[in-house]
Amino acid sequence: MAKREIIKKRVPVPERDPKERIKDFKEVKLGYTPQLAMEEAKRCLQCPTAPCVKACPVRVPIPQFIKLIEEGKFVEAARKIKEENIMPSVCGRVCPQEIQCEGACVVGKVGDPVAIGALEAFAGDHEASVGYEKFEIKEKTGKKIAIVGSGPAGIACAADLVKWGHDVTIFEALHEPGGVLVYGIPEFRLPNETVKRELEFLLNMGVKLELNFIVGKTKTIYELLEEFDAVFIGSGAGLPYMLNIEGLNLNGVYSANEFLTRIIFMGANRFPEYDTPVFTGKRVAVIGGGNTAMDVARTAKRLKEVEEVYLIYRRSEAEMPARVEEVHHAKEEGVIFKTLTNPVKFIGENGWLKAIECVKMELSEPDESGRRRPVPIPGSEFVLEVDTVVMAIGQGPNPVVVEGVEEIRRGKKGEILVDPETLMTDLPGVFAGGDVIHGGSTVIIAMGDGRKAAKAIHEYVMSK
Amino acid sequence: MYKIVSKRELAENVDEFVIEAPQIARKAKPGQFVIVRVTVRGERIPLTIAEKDPEAGTITLMVQRVGKSTYHLSCFEEGNSLKDVVGPLGKPTHIENWGNVVAIGGGLGLAPIHHICQGVKEAGNNLTVIMGFRSKDLIFWEDKMKILADRVIITTNDGSYGMKGLVTDALQKLIDEGEKIDMVICAGPVPMMKAVAEVTRPHKIPTIASLNPIMVDGTGMCGACRVTVGGEVKFACVDGPEFNAHEVDFDELMNRLCMFKSLEKVAMERFQEKHCGCKRG
């Protein structure tokens, strides 16, 4: 094929005005129109080596689907993606493309990388608007598989297993399915409707879903093994880490999980129309520098009562684990960044949070994570008056699922230990993947694990 | 799903619901609780399992009308269904044959106490139950407790029934009379549990309290229910709900229970306006 000319500038993805969008929870990005998508697709060089594919945890055939978009074959493009990733609308929105596919894009070496994420979301959304095509289901095997958790790992695992003719049941602890996609990622980044339609598609394929079912409590892993030929644990990282400093239990101090669950999962932003309340006061501080911290800060910004939102992070902006795009959006929306700042204690009055005592930090030599270690500057303490504080400093796997299951070994942070090839635990027939084996990671890595485990589960149950 | 098999009013503002939940009934152990969501827009409310019937596939819950969600729940009748019931949650009570056990329940605290007492008796203990109410007309489950316990002492604040005074007065009396008590288990309003702990502390009587903090998911995900026990932060939903009463920071628990009070009032007022036709409104 003739060598293409490099178009350095990316076709921008239309976004809502920050002043307007902070008034509601609707999606910030409007997404490409067919015309814009086709124009952006032209920027792909169709490299035969496709470094972008190699940088994708699930190896989506990126040049191929982009070619189809360029040709106006949008539904075909979505189906091409779905050969490797069943949730293009979700991954196009929440994957950290800048360090995966787009980070490896050849065009990116001289200009903006091709907007692979935005094109993926466009293809997924387009297919949804015209209706999904059911995929072919192989002959029934009669094998029963239990999936613990309806988040990205469980969804991906269930999709493959049902395709291969197995009888699949997903057990979800909460009253709505979707896992972190619905309780942890706000709608302005990932609309619930998008998650819902992907799940509906799965259910239409024959996957069964049991809500309000806590594996480890309602039934144990052992009991599941009596009924099912294999079990996949994709229960995520639901256990919030907290800063163990003075004042932790004052009223007004939340974990990110509680804050987000109340608002985006239980509807506290629509209180009292919805029953779950959230108290914020006028000034909210968020502690952390990851995507969850950005999600919390931007969520707080959208609440009517809230006037100021501070983001407190102990390193500098360069070390923030959050996506650049999220940092940019948070700033556009007026979140006040207090970097190189660390909370020392929460100051209360009559049991309620009044302020945070902070200390300024400076960066010294790199630590084991490779990032420069922050150290407090003596005498730089100051007091920041706030009404609420939300800790978004990470989370670990929830132990409830495997409590009392001695055969399943766990690591220092509570993560389930598995065979790296098959993702099987030390308890035969029980597999695990996603955040429950990594601690906190990404949606796409969880989906990749789900698919990897599905393959191993298929081989395991068919050889039994 | 989660059909209400029967419902009756136990006392003013307290209802008893028997709910179809076979999977929970099969697994529920003393001390455990469920999370209930009344409607699609409802909040998640933790309620202790007062009793279970694995054969019938039902669990019994006791609900005190204190706010919007519980008032709304009290509008539900036999044959209606609840949106969600999930459980059993929390760690079961650690029960041994201790010898002489005194179980103390104040008002709605009788829900956990009843289920725990079943286990305490099964383990072969000698059981005294102290039940506290404000007055005679608020008393419920006296018959059930009498079947279960070796001795039942009822206290009323106004003296209209049983012993006049508080549950702690009855407990203090037993101690003063020289009765050997090996274990005290209590559940009820926070000031009551705190007072019980203070009565038993000087006598070094092991005391367990079943706590009732605010919860959202009830599975260790949100940390709304954190309590300080022995100087350490615990999640009542997964580490509890029962803890050594002598180590619990009850003042902090009481304060945390007030976190959403102003908003709860807003929800209640709005509910009363909208549901004026309902007999509870």
HADDOCK unambig.tbl for C-alpha pairs under 7 A between the chains (distance, minus, plus):
assign (segid A and resid 175 and name CA) (segid B and resid 84 and name CA) 6.77 0.50 0.50
assign (segid A and resid 212 and name CA) (segid B and resid 85 and name CA) 6.79 0.50 0.50
assign (segid A and resid 212 and name CA) (segid B and resid 86 and name CA) 4.95 0.50 0.50
assign (segid A and resid 213 and name CA) (segid B and resid 86 and name CA) 6.55 0.50 0.50
assign (segid A and resid 214 and name CA) (segid B and resid 87 and name CA) 6.96 0.50 0.50
assign (segid A and resid 217 and name CA) (segid B and resid 87 and name CA) 6.74 0.50 0.50
assign (segid A and resid 217 and name CA) (segid B and resid 88 and name CA) 6.08 0.50 0.50
assign (segid A and resid 217 and name CA) (segid B and resid 89 and name CA) 6.67 0.50 0.50
assign (segid A and resid 218 and name CA) (segid B and resid 23 and name CA) 6.47 0.50 0.50
assign (segid A and resid 218 and name CA) (segid B and resid 24 and name CA) 6.23 0.50 0.50
assign (segid A and resid 218 and name CA) (segid B and resid 27 and name CA) 6.70 0.50 0.50
assign (segid A and resid 218 and name CA) (segid B and resid 87 and name CA) 6.02 0.50 0.50
assign (segid A and resid 218 and name CA) (segid B and resid 88 and name CA) 6.20 0.50 0.50
assign (segid A and resid 238 and name CA) (segid B and resid 221 and name CA) 5.06 0.50 0.50
assign (segid A and resid 239 and name CA) (segid B and resid 220 and name CA) 6.19 0.50 0.50
assign (segid A and resid 239 and name CA) (segid B and resid 221 and name CA) 5.01 0.50 0.50
assign (segid A and resid 240 and name CA) (segid B and resid 221 and name CA) 6.41 0.50 0.50
assign (segid A and resid 240 and name CA) (segid B and resid 222 and name CA) 6.72 0.50 0.50
assign (segid A and resid 251 and name CA) (segid B and resid 256 and name CA) 5.90 0.50 0.50
assign (segid A and resid 251 and name CA) (segid B and resid 259 and name CA) 5.76 0.50 0.50
assign (segid A and resid 255 and name CA) (segid B and resid 222 and name CA) 6.40 0.50 0.50
assign (segid A and resid 255 and name CA) (segid B and resid 223 and name CA) 6.64 0.50 0.50
assign (segid A and resid 257 and name CA) (segid B and resid 221 and name CA) 6.63 0.50 0.50
assign (segid A and resid 257 and name CA) (segid B and resid 222 and name CA) 5.02 0.50 0.50
assign (segid A and resid 258 and name CA) (segid B and resid 222 and name CA) 4.27 0.50 0.50
assign (segid A and resid 258 and name CA) (segid B and resid 223 and name CA) 6.70 0.50 0.50
assign (segid A and resid 258 and name CA) (segid B and resid 224 and name CA) 6.54 0.50 0.50
assign (segid A and resid 266 and name CA) (segid B and resid 43 and name CA) 6.92 0.50 0.50
assign (segid A and resid 272 and name CA) (segid B and resid 267 and name CA) 5.52 0.50 0.50
assign (segid A and resid 274 and name CA) (segid B and resid 41 and name CA) 4.87 0.50 0.50
assign (segid A and resid 274 and name CA) (segid B and resid 42 and name CA) 6.31 0.50 0.50
assign (segid A and resid 275 and name CA) (segid B and resid 41 and name CA) 6.19 0.50 0.50
assign (segid A and resid 275 and name CA) (segid B and resid 42 and name CA) 5.09 0.50 0.50
assign (segid A and resid 275 and name CA) (segid B and resid 43 and name CA) 5.17 0.50 0.50
assign (segid A and resid 276 and name CA) (segid B and resid 42 and name CA) 6.90 0.50 0.50
assign (segid A and resid 276 and name CA) (segid B and resid 43 and name CA) 4.83 0.50 0.50
assign (segid A and resid 277 and name CA) (segid B and resid 260 and name CA) 6.95 0.50 0.50
assign (segid A and resid 277 and name CA) (segid B and resid 263 and name CA) 6.45 0.50 0.50
assign (segid A and resid 279 and name CA) (segid B and resid 260 and name CA) 6.68 0.50 0.50
assign (segid A and resid 351 and name CA) (segid B and resid 255 and name CA) 6.27 0.50 0.50
